[in-house]
């Protein structure tokens, strides 16, 4: 599939800005950009500082928020912002700083406060990997080959990997408070997590914070998916994304139309669970995890 950088669409409001995860680039959104293009929705995926075409630049939180704001400007000044992992935290912060420009938020794989006690260990590990002779390229490729389908791996690799930014990301993002940020604006929020994502630990608190700020908010858990939910389960993720877009276009709220409804029909998306049921047990470390086939 050819990478679609920006789709002109047919004027379906609102436009969409997509924000990638750490060490990846805007190319990870190729499947979503294609789906939005087919739906006639204008969309753009941005590269954050230190990633993609901006590799070599220093990563800062302020610079990342500016990159998202520039993407919003590119599509007309107001947008539905979609972020995954690092991109989710940046999208949450962008909504808090620019509430008039973010008309809705889809925050995926980012439902754990970055101030977790594990952050110190992650920082030590990141610095060690960055000091490897290959900068961790071999380890990164082995993880991609093991965890991703060939198409998902190709989407991740298309924009190149930023292997020297993780310690900077952990320093910068460790200072943010996404719970506070979610309560700072009232535009609709969708929290989307893979069933086996290790970043789900605070999802109920995140949901409550968004609602405390006056937002209509919904939690969607995608079965079989892990942290990179948009790559593990692109069909299910795209349905949630398109439903969020359709809900905003109709002037409704996440609670008015289910994120578990397939676009254009009342048929439920098989297995999607929304807020209300408690999360099930997490798998034991090393236990096999079911993956959703890419279609």
C-alpha positions in Angstrom: 0.0 0.0 0.0 1.3 3.4 -0.9 1.7 5.7 2.1 -1.0 8.3 2.1 0.4 11.4 3.8 -2.7 13.5 3.6 -6.1 12.8 2.1 -8.1 15.6 0.6 -11.4 13.8 1.3 -14.7 15.3 0.3 -15.2 17.8 3.0 -16.5 15.5 5.7 -16.1 17.3 8.9 -14.1 17.2 11.1 -10.6 16.6 9.6 -8.3 14.2 11.5 -4.8 14.5 12.7 -2.9 11.3 13.7 0.0 11.3 16.1 2.4 8.3 16.2 4.1 6.4 19.0 7.7 6.5 20.2 10.5 5.6 17.9 8.1 5.1 14.9 6.8 7.8 12.5 3.6 8.9 10.7 3.9 5.8 8.4 2.4 3.7 11.2 -0.9 5.2 10.3 -1.0 4.1 6.7 -4.0 1.8 7.2 -6.0 4.5 9.1 -5.2 7.2 6.5 -6.4 4.9 3.8 -9.6 4.1 5.7 -10.3 7.8 6.3 -9.6 8.6 2.7 -12.1 6.0 1.6 -14.6 7.6 3.9 -14.0 11.0 2.4 -12.4 12.4 5.5 -9.5 14.9 5.2 -6.6 13.5 7.4 -2.9 14.1 8.0 -0.3 12.2 10.0 2.5 14.2 11.6 6.0 13.4 12.5 7.0 14.4 16.0 10.5 15.9 16.7 13.2 13.3 16.6 11.1 10.9 14.4 10.5 10.2 10.7 11.6 13.1 8.6 12.5 15.0 11.8 15.1 12.5 13.0 18.1 14.3 14.4 16.0 16.9 16.1 15.8 16.9 19.9 12.5 15.6 21.3 10.7 18.0 23.6 7.1 17.9 24.8 6.6 21.5 23.7 7.9 20.7 20.2 5.7 17.7 20.0 2.6 19.7 20.9 3.7 22.4 18.3 3.9 19.6 15.7 0.3 18.5 16.4 -0.9 22.1 16.4 0.8 22.6 13.0 -1.0 19.5 11.7 -4.3 21.0 12.9 -3.5 24.2 11.1 -2.8 22.3 8.0 -6.3 20.8 7.9 -8.1 24.0 8.8 -7.5 24.9 12.4 -9.8 22.5 14.2 -9.6 18.7 14.2 -10.3 15.3 15.8 -6.8 14.4 17.1 -5.9 10.7 17.3 -2.8 9.5 19.2 -1.3 6.2 20.2 1.1 5.6 23.1 3.5 8.6 23.1 1.2 10.2 20.5 -1.7 9.7 22.9 0.0 11.5 25.7 1.0 14.3 23.3 -2.6 14.5 22.0 -4.0 14.7 25.5 -1.6 17.6 26.3 -2.5 19.3 23.0 -6.2 19.2 23.8 -5.5 20.7 27.2 -3.3 23.5 25.8 -5.5 24.2 22.7 -9.1 23.2 23.7 -10.6 25.4 21.0 -8.7 23.6 18.3 -9.2 19.9 19.3 -12.9 19.1 18.7 -12.5 15.5 19.8 -9.8 13.1 21.1 -9.1 9.4 20.5 -6.3 8.5 22.9 -5.1 4.9 22.4 -2.6 2.9 24.4 -1.8 5.7 26.9 -4.0 5.0 30.0 -1.2 4.8 32.6 0.3 7.9 34.2 3.9 8.4 33.0 4.9 9.1 36.6 4.7 5.4 37.3 7.5 4.0 39.5 8.6 1.8 36.6 9.7 4.9 34.7 13.1 5.0 36.4 13.8 1.4 35.3 12.6 2.2 31.7 15.0 5.2 31.6 18.0 3.1 32.7 17.1 0.4 30.1 16.6 3.0 27.3 20.0 4.5 28.0 21.6 1.1 27.9 20.0 0.2 24.6 21.0 3.5 23.1 24.6 2.8 24.0 24.7 -0.5 22.1 27.0 -0.5 19.0 23.9 -0.6 16.6 21.9 1.7 18.8 19.5 -1.1 19.5 18.6 -1.6 15.8 18.9 -5.4 16.0 16.8 -5.7 19.1 14.2 -3.4 17.7 13.9 -5.4 14.5 13.7 -8.7 16.4 10.8 -7.3 18.4 9.0 -6.1 15.3 9.5 -9.4 13.5 8.2 -11.3 16.5 5.2 -9.1 17.4 3.9 -7.7 14.2 2.4 -9.1 11.0 4.5 -8.5 7.9 2.2 -5.6 6.8 2.2 -4.0 10.2 6.0 -4.3 10.3 6.3 -2.7 6.9 4.0 0.2 8.0 6.2 0.8 11.1 9.5 0.6 9.1 8.4 2.7 6.2 9.3 6.0 8.0 12.4 4.6 9.7 12.9 4.0 13.4 14.2 6.7 15.8 16.4 4.6 18.1 18.0 7.5 20.0 15.0 9.3 21.4 13.6 7.1 24.1 15.5 8.5 27.1 14.5 12.0 26.0 10.9 10.9 25.7 10.9 9.4 29.2 12.4 12.6 30.6 9.9 14.9 28.9 6.7 12.9 29.2 7.5 11.9 32.8 6.6 15.4 33.8 3.1 15.5 32.3 -0.1 14.8 34.2 -2.6 13.3 31.7 -5.3 13.0 34.3 -5.1 16.7 35.0 -4.9 17.4 31.3 -8.0 15.3 30.5 -10.0 17.3 33.0 -8.8 20.6 31.5 -11.1 20.5 28.4 -14.6 19.3 27.5 -14.4 18.0 24.0 -15.5 14.4 23.5 -13.0 11.7 24.4 -12.5 8.1 23.3 -10.0 6.0 25.2 -9.0 2.9 23.1 -6.9 0.1 24.5 -5.9 -3.4 23.4 -7.1 -6.1 25.7 -3.6 -7.1 26.6 -2.0 -3.7 26.8 0.3 -3.1 29.7 -0.6 0.6 29.6 -4.2 0.0 30.6 -3.6 0.3 34.3 -5.2 3.7 34.8 -7.9 3.6 32.2 -10.8 4.0 34.7 -9.1 7.0 36.3 -8.5 8.6 32.9 -12.1 8.0 31.9 -13.3 9.6 35.2 -11.0 12.6 34.7 -12.3 13.3 31.2 -15.9 13.2 32.5 -15.0 15.4 35.5 -13.9 18.1 33.0 -17.3 18.0 31.4 -16.5 15.8 28.4 -18.5 12.9 27.1 -16.1 10.1 27.3 -16.0 6.4 26.4 -13.6 3.6 27.0 -13.3 0.9 24.2 -11.3 -2.3 24.8 -10.3 -4.2 21.7 -10.0 -8.0 22.3 -6.9 -9.8 21.3 -4.9 -6.6 20.8 -1.9 -5.5 22.7 -0.2 -2.1 23.0 0.0 -1.2 19.3 -3.8 -1.6 19.0 -4.1 0.1 15.6 -1.6 -2.3 14.1 -2.7 -5.4 16.0 -6.4 -4.9 15.1 -6.6 -2.3 12.3 -10.1 -3.2 11.3 -11.6 -2.9 14.8 -9.5 0.3 15.4 -10.7 1.8 12.2 -14.3 1.2 13.1 -13.9 3.0 16.4 -12.1 5.9 14.7 -14.7 6.2 12.0 -17.5 6.0 14.6 -15.8 8.8 16.6 -15.7 10.9 13.5 -19.3 10.2 12.6 -20.4 11.0 16.1 -18.7 14.3 16.1 -20.0 15.1 12.6 -23.5 14.5 13.9 -23.0 16.7 16.9 -23.6 13.8 19.2 -21.4 12.5 22.1 -19.6 9.2 22.6 -22.4 8.1 24.8 -25.1 8.8 22.2 -23.8 6.4 19.6 -21.9 3.3 20.6 -18.2 3.0 19.8 -19.2 -0.7 19.5 -21.3 0.0 16.4 -19.9 -0.6 12.9 -19.9 2.4 10.6 -23.0 2.6 8.6 -24.9 -0.1 10.5 -26.3 -1.1 13.8 -24.3 -4.3 13.8 -22.0 -4.6 16.9 -18.3 -5.0 16.2 -17.6 -8.5 17.4 -15.9 -8.6 20.8 -15.5 -4.8 21.4 -16.2 -3.9 24.9 -17.0 -0.4 26.2 -16.9 1.0 29.7 -19.2 -0.7 32.1 -17.7 -4.2 32.4 -14.6 -4.6 34.5 -11.3 -5.5 32.8 -10.7 -9.2 32.8 -7.5 -10.9 34.2 -4.2 -10.0 32.6 -2.1 -12.8 31.2 0.8 -14.2 33.0 4.2 -13.0 31.8 5.2 -15.0 28.8 1.8 -16.4 28.3 0.6 -16.6 24.6 -1.4 -13.7 23.5 -4.0 -14.0 20.8 -3.5 -11.6 17.9 -6.2 -10.2 15.6 -5.6 -11.1 12.0 -4.9 -8.2 9.7 -7.6 -8.0 7.0 
